[in-house]
């Protein structure tokens, strides 16, 4: 099979012909239909993710068609179109039994701890407890774009911060996660303020329904959000994983506000100096969130099917496998609006 292989950090991926993956006894092998290119992949590419052992095939935002099924699998058959969360849980431990699969102690992470989906095929273990059927007619590129961005944003807004209609939502960072939070927040009925430093991204957010935008390069973003919202946002999403935006997100909240840390802190940002006085005096709540359990996919699919949200504006570029290196390198600087999805694995 054709695959993109990370052999050196911060270097172009090697396009290689590799053996097709073996089918796990409890899993499946998928022919990959599409795979998103995510900022988390950039953390792997630049060497800041400690899970990566070279060589590795990146890619954790994927959907595909079942080609082979292991003998222990009961729910899936060849020809099924499926999607999986980027955290593959065991389904048996106390965390999984409580519905908290994203905290599974033996979780498997495609693209990080096992080979990922920048490839024509991927082996997916633990299929019965992790795969979800794709809705009939869903564009594979859209399914892949749901990836960790939309699913993590959905779980963060609904499963963690309990965003309610009429509340103000401030989103810091208008990349894939931020744009997803905007679209989903509006579908829930929230009023959304988007914060970024790239004018093109802010214009795109405004076109997608943001009630207000703030250019953090030109003003104190937290103060601007408090002024726009009449006292502060009820919920803030940090979607970049960096100290400056995390501090601003906390300071943008009104009293009893809730902040969701969705951006992955890596490298120098694993230790942050934060305004704990704002947390204390504002009696704020801070939620960390990472991924979404597989059992929550139907709630997201139902929202999409209802017509209340159109997530297709997230897809900015459909690219070839050989273009993945350039897309990863683009994350070194403020990236253009929207997300890139690999849809051609032969190019």
CORGIRA-V694632 format. One line per field, one symbol per residue. phi: phi as a letter, one per 20 degrees, with the letter a starting at -180 (. if undefined). psi: psi as a letter, one per 20 degrees, with the letter a starting at -180 (. if undefined). burial: 1 if it has 16 or more other C-alpha atoms within 10 Angstrom, else 0. Layout:
phi=???
psi=???
burial=???
This chain:
phi=.ebddedbfmcgfeecedffffefgdccddefeabfddgffffffeneefffdefbefocdbbadfdccffeedecbgnfecccffdeefncfgfffendffdgfdfdcgncdcgddfafcbedflffdcfcffggnffgffgfffkefffffffffdedelgdgnfeddddodffffffffffffffoeddddcaddgffffffffeoffbcceffdbfffffffffemppffccdedcncfffffffffeeefmfcddedgefblfefccedfffffffeledcdebbmbfgfeggffffffffnfbdefffeebdcegfefgfffffffcgeffnddcfccede
psi=qpqppohpqkrpqpoqorqqqqpqhjarpqophqpqoqhhhhhghjjioiippqqqorojnqrapphqpqiipiiqrpipprqqrioorhjhrhgghjjlhijphkqpnpifirqbjmrhqpporlghihqqppqpipphhgghhgcifgghgghghgifilpqpiqpppoookbggghghgghghhhjrppppprjohhhhhggghjjphqqpoiiiroggggghghjliqqhpqpojhkqgghgghggiiqrpjrppoohpoprcijipqoqmihggghilqpppqqoapqhiighhghhgghijipoihihohporrhiihghhghhihroqrqrqqpoioji.
burial=01111110110111000000001101111111111111111111111110010001111111111111110010010001111111111110001100011111001111111111111111111111111101100001111111111111111110011011001111111111111111111111011111111100110111010111111100001101110110011111111111101111111111101111111111000000000001100101110011111101100100010000101011100110111110111000001111111111100
